[in-house]
């Protein structure tokens, strides 16, 4: 509680000091309660097992300050489940309060700038680097960026990150401290990446290279950090082509290489092709994606399973998150053939319908059949106020026998489904500018 009061005092001071000097000061909120009915989300639910029902809520407060050559962003958030703190408890014991973002951006002239601090790294379609906004907590990196953008639509970013558990005066050993998965892909010790993007009249393209370093671990227990690091690289391109107003095409091609562990190499790939047709107010799309897999667990000295490291993976291979959302790593990979439609149902509403046909990219032990299942996703979106949107979703998984093998559930329920309702409220409490009138909702 003391830490929260101190942070509140700092934010109030921030408002008072900058209100008299800033060219623009904005205070915004992001409040989103989400009710979920979970009967097979993320994994097959066994037969005769009750569904999970809960309400989770993000409550985020953002302070944004801008001048011609400087900007900053500070946001704090509470992510909790309704009822997880007793009503009359003197303390909030669920540790749900955190610093979401805190960065500064300095303009250096002639298109150059630098951005330092805790921030979202989101590029292209968010397949490799994304903000993961579906997750209530989001995804953020402590990083330093050098950025460039010119009038010819050329952009590039170079980013650096170096993580430690705390202040150390003698060594730089980094302990990922991630329970049973000591070297989780997210708990990197260091990162350097480069993103280059260019827009032309009918085509745009990006190149991305990411190098992550991970602390070596004691081979006797696989958890204790020791001297040395391993390095993994993810690299590739994202291309969008728009020959006319009705049709567009997007392509992803990525590879991964380097070290999986001290003794196992990594060699994997990812490819996506999507064709989009947009007549008037309706969007149709068909596509396919393959993420390479491995069926021997690295016993041959090499892992060939691709993992989309820091992407917003929830948006790609089915909303029920059976693949690559904290799961399906170092596995048989995935082939995803999908079709979707976004139909405008009113002036401020639409319905998304998407179907996925899933196959393993590699053979599953004991069978030559690679079929995993078919998923149907429906999402209805209705804007009810300029700053408030209601979203309703339903997903159904029609699993195949191989999904049971893959997920280790031998007696699944006959129905695997998931439903949710979320209200997203993002009001602006204050926008102060000495040359403009104050706006309030």
N, C-alpha and C positions, 0 to 999 in steps of 0.2 A: 504494500500500500504506500509506503514511504517513497519508493521509487516512482510510483505513478504520480504522486503529488509533486515530486521534484520535476518530472517530465512535464506535467501540466504547467507548472510555474515557468519553465523554460519557454514553452509554446506561447504563453500569454506575453512574456517579455518580447518574444519574436514579433508578435502582432503590434505591440505598442511602439517598439523601436522603428520597425519598417513602415508602419502606416504613414508616418510623417515624411518618409524619404523615398519610398519605392515608387517606381513608375507604374507598377501593377502588383497588387497583392490579391490573391484569391484563396478563399477558404471553402473547401468542398467536403462532402461526405459520400460514402459508399456503404449503404446498409442493405444487406440482402439476406433475409431469412429464407431457408429452403427446407421444405418438408419432403422426406424421401420414404418410399415404401420399397424395401429391398428384399427380393425373393429370387436371388441369383445374380446379383450385381458383383462383378469382379471374379466370381467363381461359381460353379454349379452348387446349388443348395441341395443338401441331401433330402431324401424322402422323409416325410413326417417331421420336418423341421419348420418352425414358425418363421414368418417373415420378420425382418427388423424394420422398425418404424421410429423415426427421430426427426427433430428439427435442428438444423445447424445454422448458425448465423455469423456473418461477417459484419463488423461495425468498424469502419475505417474513416479516419479524419485526415484530410490532406491540406497542407499549407504550401502554396506555390507563390514564389516571388520572382519577378522578371524586371530586368532593365535591358538596355540595348546590348550590353556586353557581358551580362552576368544573369544567371538564373539559378534558383535552388528549389528543392522539393523535399519536404519533410512529411511523412505520413506514419501514423501509428494505428494499430488495429487490435481488436479483440476478436478472436475466433473461438466460439464455444458452442456447446450443445445446450439447448433449452433444458434447464433443470440440473446441469452438472455442478452448480454451486448452490449449496443450501441457502434458503431465503434469508435466514438471520445469521449467516456466518459472518464473523468479523473480518475474515480475510478471503481473498479469491484464491483458493488453493489449486486451481486447475492450470495455472501458468499459461493462460490463454492470451495475455497481453504482450505485444511485441512491437518492435520498430520495423515497419514494412519497407520504407525507403527513406534514405537521407543522402542526397547528393547535391553537388554544386557543379555548375557548368560555366566555364570561362571562355568567352570569344577571344580568339587570338589574332583575328584579322585575316582578310583575303580567303575566307571560307574555312579557316581552321578554328577548332575549338577543342577543349578538353573537359571531360566529365568524370568526376571522382566521387566515389562513395557507394553506398548500397543502392542498387538500381535494377530495373528490369532490362534484360537483354533479349530483344525480340526482333527477328529478322525474317523477311520473306513470308512464307506460309507457316512459320513457326515449327517446322518439322524437326529442326536440329536445335535451334535456340528460340524459346518462346516464354511468354509471361505466365502461362498456366493459370489463366484467370478463372477457369471453371472451379479449380480448387480454391476453397475459401481463403487459404493463406497466401495463395499465389506463389510465384517463384522469383527469387531475387539473388543477385550476386554482389559480393563486395569486390569492386573492380575499378580500374582506371582506364579510361578510353581516350584515344586521340582520334578526332573525327575531321573529315574534310568533305566539302560539298561545293561544286562550282555551278556556274550558270548553264553548263552544257549537260546537266543531269547526270553528272558523274559523282558518286559518293564512295567513300571508303572509311571504315573504322578499323582501328587496331586496338585490341583490348588486352589488359593484363590483370591477373589476380594471383594473390599469394596468401594462402590460408594457414592460420595457426590456432591452436586451442586456447592460447593466452600468451602473456608476456613471458618470454624465455630468454635468460641471459647467457645460456651456454650452448644449447643445441637448437636445431630447427625441426626436430622430429614432430610429425603430425599424426595424432591418433584419431582416426575417423570415428571411433566410438559409436559404431552402428550395430550393436548387438550381434546377431548371428551372421550379418553380412558385413564383415569388417572392411572390405574394399568395395563398398558400393560405388557405382559410377558417379553419383552426385557428390561424394565426399572427396573431391580432388584437393591435392596440396597446392598445385599451381595450374594456371591456364594462360595461354596466349593464343589469340585468334585474330584473323584478318577477314574482313568482309568487304567486297568490292561490288558495286552495283552501278548499272548504266541503263538509262531509258533512251530508246529510239522512238520513231513514230509509231510503229506497229509491233515492236518487240521490246522486252526488257529482260535483263539477265543479271544474275548474281553469281559470284564465286565466293566460297567460304572455306577457310582452313582453320581447324581448331586443334591445338595440341594440349592435352591434359597430362599432368604428372601426378603420380600416386606414390605414397610412402611405401617403401619396402616393408614387408612383414616377416616376422620370425617364422621360418618354415615348420617349426615344431608345434606351434599352436595356431598359426595363420591369423593372429590378432595383434601381437605385440609389435609396435613399430621399431624398426632398426634402420641403420644408415642406408642411404641410397634411395633411388626412385626408379619407377618404370614410367614409360611414356606411351600414350595412345593418341593416334591422330584420326580425325574425322574431316573429310574434305569432299567437295563436290560443287554442283551447280543447281540453281533454280532458274527456270526460263518460263516466261509468259509470252504468248503470241496472240495478237488480236487482229486478224486480217480485215474484219469488218465489225459493225456494231452488234451483230447477232451471234457470232461465233468467237470463241477464244480457246486457247490450249495452254496447259501448263505441264511442265516436265521437271521432275527431280531425278538427279543421278548423284549418289553419294557412295563413298567408300570409307572403310576403316582399316587401319593397319597399326603396327607397333607391337607393344607388349600387353598381353592379357594378364599374365602374372610373371614372376621372375623366370619361369621355365616354360611358359606357354605363349606362343605368338598369336596375334590377332589378324585375321584377314576376312573382311566381310563387305557386303554391298547392299544398297537400297536403290530401287528405281520406282518411279511413279509416272503415270501418264493419265491426264484427265482432259476430256473434251467437254466444253460447256456451250450450250445453246440457249440464248436468251431472247425469245420473241416477246416483245412488249413487257408485261409485268410478271412473267413466269420464267423461272430458270430451270433448265434440265441439264443434267450432267451424267456422264458415264466415265468410269475410270478403272484402273487396276494398279495395284502396288505389290511389289515383292520385297521382302526383307529376308536376306539369306539366313540359313539356319545351320545347325550342327547336330548330328545325331550320335556322337560318341563322347561328348563332354570334354573334349580336348585330350583324349587318350593318345591321339596321334601327334601331340605336341603343338596343335593349332586349333584355335576356336574360330569358327566361320559364321558365327551368329551375329547379325547386325543389331545394334541397340541405338535408337534415336536419343542421344544423350540427354539434352536439356530442353527437349521440345514440348509443345503442348499436345501430348500424345492422345488426350481424350478426344480431340476433334477428328482423328483419322480412322482408326480401325474399330469402329462401333462404340457407341456411347456407353455400353455396359462394361467397358474397360476390362475385357478379357485378355488384352494383349498390350504389353509395354507400358502399363501404368502401375509401376511397382511390381510387375510380374513378367513372366515369359522371357526373361533374360537368359542368354546362353542356352537357348532351346532350339527347337526344330524350325524356327523361322515362320514366315507367314506369306501366303498368297491371298490377297484381298481383291476380289472383283466386286464393284459396287455401282449402284445407280441412285440418283437422287433427284428430287424436284422440290423447288420452293415456289409455292403458289400464293399469290396475294389474295387474301380473303376479305379485306376491307381496306379503308383508307390508311389505317395504322396497325394492320395485323397481317400475319402470314402463317402458313403451315409448311413445315419442312418434313418430307418423307424420304427416308434413305434405307436402302437394303444392301446388305453385305453377304457375300458368299465366300466363306473362309476355307482355305486348304493349308496344310503344312507345306513348307518349302522343301523339307527333307523327309525321308521315310521315318515312320514311327515304328519302334521296335515291335515285332510280332505281326505286322500287317503291311500290305502294299498299298492300302487305301489311305489317301491323304486328306480326305474330307473331314472338316472339323465342325462345321455348323453354318447356319444362316441366321442373320440378325436383322430385325426390323426396328427402325428408330423413327419416332414421330415427335415433333416439337412444334407447339403452337405459341406464337409470340404476339402479344397485344400491348401497344403503348397506351397507357391509361392517363398519363399526365406528361407534360414535356420532360419531366425528370424521373418518371416512374414507368417501369415496364413489367408486365406479368408474363411469365413463361411457364408452360405446362408441357411435360414430357412423358412419353411412355415408350419402353423398349421391350422386345421379346426375343429371347434366344431359342432357336430350334437346334439343339445340339446334336451332333453325330456321336457315334460310339467312340470315335477317336478323341473327342473332347473329354470324355470321361477318363480315358487313359491319361491324357495330357494333364488334366487337372487333379487326378488322383481321387475322383469321387465315383465309386462303383455302383451306388444306388441313388441316383439323383431324382429329385422330384419331377413329376411329369410336366410341370409348368415352371419355366425359368423367366421371370419378368421383373421389371423395375419401373416405378413411376415416381414422378416428382413434380412439385409446384414451387416456383421461386418468384419472389417479388424483388426487383432490383430498383432501389431508390437512390438517385445520385443528385441531390440538390446542391446548388451553389448558395452558400450562406452569405458570402460577401465577395464582391469584386470591386476593389478600390483602385481608381486611376485618377490622378490629379487633373486630367484633361477630359474625363468622362463622368457621367452621373452614376452614382452607386446603384447596382442592380441587386434586388433581393427577390426571392421567389414569391 
